[in-house]
């Protein structure tokens, strides 16, 4: 009888030892929180460094939300912004998947989540950041150059043929037209209003600052962002997930497919326009301008 009791007492220890032999991803004694990294300028594309687009990350997001036994999905964001269209589409896809799978979304900001990067961050049910992270820049910006005087100086004549009164609006080789600028500003105000509505709908009563502070395009460091309600708490991903889901929490990183079969698995390939850049030197000026614009966007935030 005593031997039987001894055997039963040792059974839990035996089970624990057997569990340790099972790969972590197959065990159910630990919470699983898949992690997706969203890094880079949004929508800005060069042949060798495509920016963040919905087409490029859709399958990665779907894989993350389809992870078995997931308790939540963590997004690590490091983006200075970019295309408002791609930003909003990524935001919407994240919210759609969260609703379908009934999973909370936890966002962790690294260096910066500004402009479109902050729009994507708003897809999180909670936003965490570092004290030195930069958040905000809730606004719309556009820019160009004026080359008309340069053309005169080097003796080049601009010949432009259009059908449509405003088809050449804001052409950098023509003098600036105040009416064109007014049309652009009206368009920017419309996009800005969409951005503001998205932030308000996402953050709701957590927003503490007034509109004339929050929505001017200004940006702030982590502690100030929390006090304004743009973020919820200072925290890093490892400590936060362990505190919430236990020391054994599993955090598999869900990355885009790679290798020879990446095209079949849904990884974004360069389109015809991108491939043209490798055809002689025709695409080099565009690539250089795109690279400079990307550098300028990061530099705005000190990176």
N, C-alpha and C positions, 0 to 999 in steps of 0.2 A: 504494500500500500504506500509506504514512504517513498519507494522507488518511483511509483507512478506520479506522485505529487512532485517529486524532484524533476521528472521528465517534463511535466506540464509547466513548471516554473521556468524551465530553460527554453521553452518553446518561443516566447516573445523575442528572446535574444537571438535565437536561430533565425527567426523571420527577419529581424533587423539586419543580420549579417547577409542574408540572401538578398535583401533589398539593395544593399550596397554594391552587389555584383551586377545589378541591372543598370544600364546606362541612364543617366539623369533624365534625358528627354522622354524616357518611357515610364518613369515613375510618377505616381499620382500623389505622392506625399508632399510635393512642393508646388507652390503656385507658379504659373508660367505667365510672363509678361513679355511678349515679343517687342523688339525695338526696331524702329525704322529711322534712319538718318536722312534728313532733308537739308542738303547743304548746297549753297551756291546762288548765283544770280538767277532769278526766275524768268524763264522764257528767252533769255539771251543765249544765242547759239553761235558757236564757232565750230568748224569741222572736228577739231580734236577735243573740245570741251563743251559738250552740249549743256545748256542750262536746265533748270528744273522745269519740267512740263508735265501735265497730266498724262500724256501719252507715255512719257518715260518712266513714270513711277506707279501707274495704275495697277499693274500686276503685282508689284512689290507690296502695295497697300492691301490688295486683296489677299495675298498670301499671309500677311501679318494678321489680319482679322479672321482668317480661317484657321489659325493655329489651334490645335486641339488643347482643351483644358485651359485656355487663356483666361485670365482674370481681368486683364485690361490690355491696352496697347499703348506703348510709350513712343512718342515722337521726339527726336532730338533735332532741333532746328538751329541752323546757322546761316542766315540769309539776309542780305541788305535790301532785298526787294527786287522789283523788276516789273514784268508784265502784270497789270491788274486783272486781265482776263484769266491767265493761267493761275494766278494766285487764288482767285475766287473759285475756279473750277476744282483745284486741288482741295480747297476748303470744303466745298460741297461734297466731293467724293468721300472725304474722311467722315463727314457727318452722316452721309448716307450709309456707309459701312458700319459706323458705330450704332446707328439705329437698327439696322438689319440684324447685327450680331448681338445687340444689347450689351455692348462692352464700353466701359468708360475709357476716355482718351486722356492720357497725361502727357503734357508738353514740357520739355526741358530745353530752355534756351541756352545756347553756348555763348559765343561772342556777341552775336547780334540777331535780333528778330525785328526788323524795321520795315516800314512800308508794306510791300507785299509779303515779306517774311513774317510780319506781325499779323497780317490778315490770315495767313495759314495757321499761326499759333492760336488764333481765336477758335480754331476747330477743337481745341482741347477743352475738356470739362474743367481742368485745372492747369494753370501755367506756373512753372517753377523756373527760377533763374538764379544766376550767380550775382553776387553784389556788383561785379564789374560788367555784367551783361548790359547791352544797350537795347532798349525796346521803344517802340512808338513810331514816330515819323508818319503819322496818319494824315497823309496828304497826297497830292498828285503833282508830278513835276514833268516838264517836257523842255527840250532844248534843241537848238540848231546852231548853225553858223551862217555868216553872211560873207559871200565870196565875190559879190558884184564888183567891188573896187579892185580886187586882185585880178579879175579877168581883164579889166580895162588896162591895168598896169602892164600886164604881159601881152596885151594885144590880141586877146581871144574874144570872139563875138559869140554870145549865147543865142542859140536858135532853138526855140521851144514851140511846139505846135500842139494845141489841145482842142478838145470838144467838150464844152462845159465851162461855165464862167469861173468856177473855183477849183478847177482840176489842178492848177499849178500853185495852189495855196501853200504859202510858207516855203516855196522853192528857195534854197540857199543861194542860188545864183541870181536872184531877182531882188530888188529893193523891198524892204519890209513894208507890208500894207497894214495899216491900223485896223482895217475891217477884218483882215485875216486873223490878226492877233485877238480881236474881240471874239471871233468865232471859236478860236482855240480855247480861250479862257472859259467860255460858256460850256464847252465840252468837258474841260477839266473840273468845273464845278459840279457837273452832273455825275462824273465818276467819283468825285470826292464824296458826294451825298450817298452814293451806294456804299462806299467804304465805311462811312460813319454809321449808316444803318446796320451794317454787318457787325461792327464792333459793339454797338449798343445792344443788338439782339443777342450777341454771344455773352458779353460781360454783364449786361443788365444792371442790377442794383449794386454790383461790386465796384462799378466806376465811381470814384470819389471826386475827381476833378471836374471843373466846369468845362463847357464846350469850348470856350475861348482859350482854354489851356490845352485840353486834350487833343483837339482836332486842328491845330495850327500847322502841323508838320514837324513840331518839335519832338525831340527824343530825349530819353533819360536813362540813367544807370539803374541797376537792379532795385536797390532799396527805395528809391523815389518811385519807380514803376509800381512797386507793391503798394506804396502809400496812395498812389493815384488809382489803384484798382486795375491797372493794366496787367498785372501778374498777381498770383495768389500768395506766393511764399518764396523765400530764399531756400534753395535746396538743390543738391546734386542727385543724379539719377540713381546711383548705387545706394546711397544712404536712405533716400526717400522710399525706394521700392522695398528695401529690407525692413524698414520701419513699418511699412504698411502691409507687406505680404509675408514677412518672416525671413529669417536668415538664409533659408534654403531656396529663396525665390530664384527661378530660372529666367534668364533674360537673353534668349536667342536673338541675334541680330539678323534681321531679314534684309538681305541685300539683293540688288538686281542680279539677274542671271548673267553668267560670264562664260567665256570659253567658245569653242567652235560652234556649239549649238545655241548660242545666245539668241540668234535671230529667231530660231524656232520656238524658243522659250519666252519670247516677248520683249527682249531687250531692244531699246530704241536704236535703230540704225540711221546713219546719215541719209538724208533725202537727196533727191537729184540736185537741188540747189547747193547743198553742202559739198557734194562730190565735185561740183564744178570748180571748187576752189583748188582742187588738186590738178586740174587740167591746165597746165602751163602756169602762168603767173596772173591770169585774169582775176582770180579771186583774192589775191594778196592784199590789195588796198582795203577791201571790205573786211577781211580778217583782222587787219591792223586796227581799223577804226573800231570794230567790235571789241577787240581786246582792250583798247584804250578806254572805251566806254565802261566795260566791266571793271577795269582798274579804278576808274573814277567813282563808280558807285560804291565800291568797298572803301575807297579813300575818304569818302564823305564821313564815314564813321570811325576813321582813324586806323583802318586796317589795310 
